[in-house]
Amino acid sequence: MTVPERARQEIDYGRRAKGYVFGAFCPATGEAFTHPYPGRGSAPWVDFLDHVESWIPRTTEWVYAIMDNLSSHRTTDVLLFVLAHPRWEMVFQLKYAAYLNLIEPWWKILRSLALAGRRFETWDEIIDAIHRSTVYWNAHRHPFVWGQRRRHRPRRAPGIALLPRVA
């Protein structure tokens, strides 16, 4: 007697296409800007900076771009961009200190709005979901303040525990 063979199925990791979404965020207003790219080299990064330059109002005197230490953020093309746009200042965050950048909590919100619980067959579907979620966010945005508690969590009373009331 032969033992029947176990059924086998290839694992589907859901990776159909690959791309990157770059984002800009204005904490004072909560407004966000996203743009998809097929890669994350210096050419897409400088193109994204050009898009952000046109997105930010001309009346804004200074633009502080807070970035991580990705090598494409420090290329000659980026330096030339900064020289051509004197209102821009690049600020590189410390390693292992992403929590200091206010766009990081916004990325978490964007992932929950656009990607959570969904399965995408193509990169274009992801781009569309990201775009719609960014438009939705901008319609319902609010300012971000670093270190401020979320609105839906009540402030806890000070102390470890309350003492029992004695009658």
C-alpha positions as CSV (number, residue, x, y, z in Angstrom):
1,M,0.0,0.0,0.0
2,T,1.4,3.4,-1.0
3,V,0.8,6.5,1.1
4,P,-0.7,9.4,-0.9
5,E,1.7,12.3,-1.4
6,R,1.0,15.5,0.3
7,A,-0.5,18.4,-1.8
8,R,2.0,21.1,-2.6
9,Q,1.4,24.7,-3.5
10,E,4.0,27.4,-4.3
11,I,4.0,30.2,-1.8
12,D,2.7,33.5,-3.3
13,Y,4.5,36.4,-1.8
14,G,2.5,38.8,-3.9
15,R,5.5,40.6,-5.5
16,R,4.3,41.5,-8.9
17,A,6.3,44.7,-9.6
18,K,8.7,46.9,-7.8
19,G,8.8,50.6,-7.2
20,Y,9.3,53.3,-4.6
21,V,7.2,56.1,-3.4
22,F,8.9,59.3,-2.3
23,G,7.1,61.8,-0.1
24,A,7.2,65.3,1.2
25,F,5.3,66.5,4.3
26,C,4.6,69.9,5.8
27,P,4.1,69.4,9.6
28,A,2.7,72.9,10.2
29,T,-0.3,72.2,7.9
30,G,-0.3,68.4,7.6
31,E,-0.2,68.6,3.8
32,A,1.6,65.8,2.0
33,F,2.9,65.1,-1.4
34,T,3.8,61.7,-2.9
35,H,5.3,60.6,-6.2
36,P,6.1,57.1,-7.4
37,Y,9.3,56.0,-9.1
38,P,10.6,52.7,-10.5
39,G,14.0,53.2,-8.7
40,R,15.5,55.2,-5.9
41,G,18.8,56.4,-7.4
42,S,19.9,60.0,-7.7
43,A,18.0,60.8,-10.9
44,P,14.6,60.0,-9.5
45,W,15.5,61.8,-6.3
46,V,16.4,65.0,-8.0
47,D,13.3,64.7,-10.2
48,F,11.2,64.4,-7.0
49,L,12.9,67.4,-5.5
50,D,11.9,69.4,-8.6
51,H,8.3,68.2,-8.1
52,V,8.4,69.3,-4.5
53,E,9.9,72.7,-5.5
54,S,6.8,73.3,-7.7
55,W,4.5,72.0,-5.0
56,I,5.7,74.3,-2.2
57,P,4.3,77.9,-2.5
58,R,6.8,80.5,-3.8
59,T,6.0,82.6,-0.7
60,T,7.8,80.0,1.5
61,E,11.1,81.5,2.4
62,W,13.0,78.4,3.6
63,V,12.6,74.7,2.8
64,Y,14.2,72.3,5.2
65,A,14.4,68.9,3.7
66,I,15.0,66.3,6.5
67,M,16.4,63.2,5.0
68,D,17.9,59.9,6.0
69,N,21.5,59.0,5.0
70,L,20.7,57.1,1.8
71,S,23.7,57.6,-0.6
72,S,21.5,59.0,-3.4
73,H,20.6,61.9,-1.1
74,R,24.2,63.1,-1.2
75,T,25.2,62.9,-4.9
76,T,26.6,65.7,-7.0
77,D,23.2,66.1,-8.7
78,V,21.5,66.8,-5.4
79,L,24.3,69.3,-4.5
80,L,23.7,71.0,-7.9
81,F,19.9,71.1,-7.1
82,V,20.6,72.8,-3.8
83,L,22.9,75.4,-5.4
84,A,20.2,76.2,-8.0
85,H,17.5,76.5,-5.3
86,P,19.0,78.7,-2.5
87,R,15.9,78.5,-0.3
88,W,16.5,74.7,0.2
89,E,18.6,73.4,3.1
90,M,19.3,69.7,3.4
91,V,19.2,68.3,7.0
92,F,20.4,64.8,7.5
93,Q,18.9,63.0,10.5
94,L,21.1,61.0,12.8
95,K,21.4,57.2,12.2
96,Y,18.8,55.2,14.1
97,A,16.8,58.4,14.8
98,A,13.9,58.1,12.3
99,Y,11.5,59.0,15.1
100,L,12.7,62.6,15.0
101,N,11.4,63.0,11.4
102,L,7.6,63.8,11.4
103,I,7.1,62.2,8.0
104,E,7.7,58.7,9.6
105,P,4.3,58.7,11.5
106,W,2.7,60.0,8.4
107,W,4.1,57.0,6.4
108,K,2.4,54.7,8.9
109,I,-0.9,56.5,8.3
110,L,-0.4,56.3,4.5
111,R,0.3,52.6,4.6
112,S,-2.9,52.0,6.6
113,L,-5.0,54.2,4.2
114,A,-3.6,52.8,1.0
115,L,-2.1,49.4,1.5
116,A,-3.4,47.7,4.7
117,G,-5.5,44.6,4.0
118,R,-5.3,44.9,0.2
119,R,-3.7,42.8,-2.5
120,F,-2.4,44.5,-5.6
121,E,-1.8,42.7,-8.9
122,T,0.2,45.5,-10.6
123,W,2.4,48.5,-9.7
124,D,-0.2,50.8,-11.3
125,E,-2.8,49.6,-8.8
126,I,-0.4,50.5,-5.9
127,I,0.3,53.9,-7.5
128,D,-3.5,54.6,-7.8
129,A,-4.1,53.6,-4.2
130,I,-1.2,55.8,-2.9
131,H,-2.5,58.7,-5.0
132,R,-6.1,58.4,-3.8
133,S,-4.9,58.0,-0.2
134,T,-2.8,61.1,-0.4
135,V,-5.7,63.1,-1.9
136,Y,-7.9,61.8,0.9
137,W,-5.3,62.7,3.6
138,N,-4.9,66.2,2.2
139,A,-8.7,66.8,2.3
140,H,-8.8,65.7,6.0
141,R,-5.3,66.8,7.1
142,H,-4.3,68.2,10.4
143,P,-1.0,69.7,11.7
144,F,1.6,67.4,13.2
145,V,3.3,68.5,16.4
146,W,6.3,66.5,17.5
147,G,5.8,64.9,21.0
148,Q,2.1,65.8,21.1
149,R,-0.3,63.1,22.3
150,R,-2.8,61.7,19.8
151,R,-6.2,63.3,20.1
152,H,-8.1,60.1,20.8
153,R,-6.1,59.1,23.9
154,P,-7.0,60.8,27.2
155,R,-4.2,62.0,29.4
156,R,-3.5,59.6,32.2
157,A,-3.5,60.8,35.8
158,P,-0.1,61.2,37.3
159,G,1.3,58.5,39.6
160,I,1.6,54.7,39.4
161,A,-1.8,53.9,41.0
162,L,-4.5,55.7,42.9
163,L,-4.7,55.1,46.6
164,P,-7.9,53.4,47.8
165,R,-10.4,55.8,49.3
166,V,-10.9,55.2,53.0
167,A,-14.4,56.1,54.4
